[in-house]
Amino acid sequence: MTTQSASSPENVFVKPPLGHLLHKIVVDTVVEWRRRIRSRRELAVLSELEVKDIGYPARAEAEKAKPFWQP
């Protein structure tokens, strides 16, 4: 008769604690906000000609005017 230890492959999947999941959500959110800030700052420094060259000047203007928390 074989006994299973706590480290056996059958016991590999264990739900992470709620705090760990919450931490991941918060970190992922902050990373996304920082990406938006960086992207919108880059749009803000483009010249009018560069913005037109993107092909969607109205969309670029609207995007750079949004606060970082808005997708």
Secondary structure, 3 states (H helix, E strand, C coil): CCCCCCCCHHHCCCCCCHHHHHHHHHHHHHHHHHHHHHHHHHHHCCCHHHHHHHCCHHHHHHHHHCCCCCC
